[in-house]
């Protein structure tokens, strides 16, 4: 599913057992400990099938004690001990003589380990089997015969037992959710095998095991940090072009890089450097959709991705200048590389594309940034034109407001500086005015391009402006249409109804009822066709949604004894219904097709104009399933009413799934009906 953080919820469900139990020689079955006495097998490994000769279909749902492997030489005492361990949810290990499907006996080391869930209840039994016939043959047949298969091994005793425990623990290791491979020395392995008994594994949703000093890319801290970096990036996008194009030479004829850096510039550089450090410890989502937590993989992924761009953008020019380090005069031009950090914002824009207001705001910000950059470029171009061709001042569009030079001074301009003209603030505002008028294609000509260089720049600006005009205002139009899509649909349906009424000459009272019903249903569902919307979803998901939507009806005491499967079937048969004031929901003499639950509003039950009952929120109306299904009275709405109707065919289908509940339902229904029709 396309989430930005992949499988990154705080709790991750374990993968299917067959994919996780990858030990080739693991011979085991998993039994359900929640079913007393039966303990049916819920999973069977391929190794167990190869060992015993039984297929998986023959093993599934049998008792995990594997009594079908017993034979005449199987110790009766060990059988009872194994059964007692299962009943008491205890661990067990012992050697038994078992029989394959072909009837061939073999010595088997059986190891039973209970597995607990998040409620600290034993949910599963892991029953592993190890063929130790060769080991028993070497130890001597007489010793085995004397013990009758009753010999019990200690933790440190027996090579076969040690190997089986290692395999069993490998299985438990996977079941416990430890997915990472750890390189352990032989000494540590022996310590784990012969040392203290490990804690029992747990069968539950596995929590993410995050290494120390690793940041989750979807965590609250990372979200706040990304917001801070976003503000710093926008600050860079505004100030860097201004300082390079407009600020240069604004202070005593010195480049902006020579001036003292501001506190904001220093903070931004420090933030960018800290961001590089944090990115080396921030998780990411792999191509398979898994969250990668391993530090080495995280660092390698960042080095192969955004590291070079972030490093160049974080070069501390202002910090070096603040420390009075001699920086190249034109080094401030390299600060424009920081604008590349805007590319890092692109992957995050997709998650906001579904929000119309956010998209509209982003488009306006992009358009404003582009206008600011064009204004800075126009100012920089004019300044260079003035400095390069002082004799052509009247022809330069950006300097048109400067006073012309006297003819006597034209020949002696070497070593002279420019004086007079508009202020820096006025010049930038004029440049921004030209940029916006060019990008929006509504230029008035009072600020125009005169020199060839200015004309080329204006042509490029107009081309970019045409593209931005199409993108921005095209998206704005689409967003506005999306915002008003429901309103347009409502008016379209209303016009269709009016045309239908006019064509078929519907009388005025009936016309009013039609329009009132349409308006009330539209107000309830906003024009959404629920049946069509849910049709593409799987039936399991539709049933869960129906259980949620119709929980008010299904939580009545009448349905208290129903099983969950029965409730799911019943929920799929519930339909919403609406009734306007004065509208008849049920007419006398009609065949009743459903039970109705009144969610809101008021209704009255009438017979020959006499009010028999007033119904309110929470009332249930219908008929006894064993009696007549013809309505004996009218049911009419007093106010706008919202109801839930459970169709009788769907009710019969649900009752057929649970005979015990069906009997209780039929007995209790007459007492629960607010009015029996």
C-alpha positions, 0 to 999 in steps of 0.5 A, a space after each residue: 500500500 502506498 504509504 510514505 513510511 512503508 510498513 512503519 506502524 509501531 507494531 508489525 504483524 509477523 510474516 507468515 510462518 512458512 516464510 519465517 521458519 527457514 531452517 531446512 531440517 526443522 521438524 515441528 508442528 504448531 498446536 493451538 493451545 486455546 482449544 482444550 483437550 484437542 490442541 489441533 495442529 495449525 501448522 506443520 513443517 515440511 521437515 516433519 512431513 519428510 520425517 514421518 511420511 504423513 502429508 500436511 493435509 493428514 496432519 492438520 487439525 490432529 492433536 499436536 501430541 501426534 498420537 497417530 505416531 504412537 505404536 506398541 513400543 511407545 512408552 505409556 508413561 511418556 505418553 501420559 506425561 506429554 499429555 499432562 504437559 499439554 493440559 497444564 500448558 507446561 514444557 516437556 522433553 523426552 525420548 520416545 519410540 514413534 512410528 512412521 506412516 510406513 510402520 517403521 519405528 524410530 527413536 525421536 526426541 520430542 520437545 514441547 515449548 509453550 508460546 505466549 501471546 500479548 496477554 501472557 496466555 499460552 496461545 501455541 505449542 511448538 512441538 519439535 521432533 528429532 530423529 535420534 535413532 543413530 545416536 541410540 544405536 551407538 549408545 547401545 540397544 541394551 541400555 535403551 531396552 532396559 529403560 523402556 524409552 523412559 530415559 530423560 536427558 538433562 540440559 547438558 546431556 546427549 549430542 542429539 538433544 543439544 542439536 535438537 534444542 539448537 534447532 528448536 531455539 532457532 525456530 523459537 528465535 524466528 517466532 519471537 520476531 528476531 529477524 536480524 542475523 547476529 554473528 555470535 562466537 562459538 563461546 556465546 553459542 555454547 553459553 546460550 545452549 548450556 546456560 540459563 533457560 531462555 524466556 518463553 517465546 511470545 506469539 503476538 504482534 512484534 514491536 519494532 526493535 530499534 537500535 540505539 541512536 536510530 531515528 524512525 523516519 515517521 516519528 514525532 521528532 523527525 516530523 518536527 525536525 523536517 518542519 524546521 528544515 523546511 522553514 530553513 530551506 524556504 529561508 535559503 530559497 528567499 535570501 540566497 538569490 537576494 544576497 547574491 543578486 541584490 545584496 551584492 555591492 549594497 554595503 559600501 561597494 563590498 560583496 555581501 559575502 564580505 559583510 558580517 553574516 546574520 544570526 539567521 544565516 549561521 543558524 541555517 548552516 548549523 541546522 543543515 550540518 546537523 541534518 546531515 548527521 541525523 540522516 545517517 541515523 534515520 531509517 528508510 523504507 526499502 523497495 520491498 516496503 520494509 523499514 530498514 533499521 540496521 545502522 550500516 544499511 541506513 548510512 550506506 543508503 544515505 551516502 548513495 542518495 542525498 548525501 552529496 547534495 546535502 554536503 554541498 548545500 551545507 558548506 559553511 560560508 557564513 560560519 567561516 566568515 564569522 570566524 574571520 577565515 579568508 574566503 574567496 571573494 566570489 564564494 558567495 556565488 556558491 551559496 546558490 547551490 543550496 537551492 538544490 535542497 528544494 529538490 528534497 521537498 519533491 518526494 514529500 509533496 505527493 502525500 499532500 496532493 490529495 488536499 486541495 487547499 494544501 496544493 493551492 497554497 504550494 502552487 502559490 508559494 512556488 509561483 511567488 518564489 519564481 517571481 522573486 528569483 526572476 526579480 533578483 535576476 532582472 536586478 542583477 542583470 541591470 546592475 551589470 549592464 549599468 556597470 559595463 556600459 555607463 554611456 548607455 544608461 538611458 537605454 537600460 530598462 532597469 536603470 531608466 529612472 537614473 539621471 543621465 550623465 553629463 557629456 563632459 563626464 562620459 570620457 572620464 568614467 574610469 575609476 568612478 562609481 555610480 551615484 543617484 538613482 532609485 533606492 535599493 528597496 525601490 529598485 527591487 520592488 520595480 524588478 518584482 513588478 516587472 517579474 510578475 507582469 511578465 510571468 502573468 503575461 499582463 505587462 504594461 510596458 512601463 518597465 520594459 527590456 531595451 538592451 539585447 541582454 534584457 530582451 533575451 532575459 525577458 523572452 526566457 521569463 515569458 516562456 517560463 511564465 507561460 508554462 507556470 501560468 498553465 500549471 498554476 492556474 490550470 491546477 487552480 481551476 481543477 482544485 476549484 472544480 473539485 471543491 464544488 464537485 459535490 455541489 455541481 452533482 447536487 444541482 445536476 441531480 436536482 435538475 434531472 428530478 425537475 425534468 422528470 417531474 415535468 415530463 411525467 406531469 407528477 402532481 404537486 403533493 407527490 412532487 413535494 414528497 419526491 424532492 423532500 426525500 431526495 434532499 433528506 437522503 442527500 443531506 445524510 450521505 452527501 450523494 455518495 453511493 455506498 453500495 457502489 463504493 464498497 462493491 470493490 472491497 473484499 467481502 471480509 472488509 465489507 462485513 467489518 465496515 457493515 458491523 461498524 456502521 450498523 452497530 447500534 442495531 446489532 448491539 441490541 440485547 436481541 443479538 447478544 447471543 449471536 456469534 461473530 460470524 452470524 453478526 457479520 452475515 446479518 450486518 451485510 443485510 442491513 440497509 439504511 432507510 429514510 422517512 420524511 414527515 408525513 411519509 408512510 414507511 409501512 402501509 396497512 396490508 403490505 407484506 413486511 419485508 424487514 425489521 426496522 430500527 429507528 436511529 433518529 426522529 419520531 414516527 406514529 403507528 396508525 389504524 383507521 386514523 387512530 394513533 396506536 403508538 408513538 415511536 422514538 429513537 431506539 425503537 424496533 418495529 416489525 413482526 414475530 417471525 412465526 406469525 402473519 407478515 401482513 402489516 396491521 397498521 400504518 407507520 408514518 413519519 412525524 419528523 425526518 427519520 433515519 432508520 436501519 432495516 434488516 431484511 427478513 431474507 438476510 435475517 433467515 440466512 444469518 439465523 441458519 448459521 447459528 441454530 442455538 441463537 436462532 431459537 433464542 432470537 425467536 423467543 426474545 423477538 416478541 418481547 423486544 419489539 416496540 410495536 408488533 405490526 
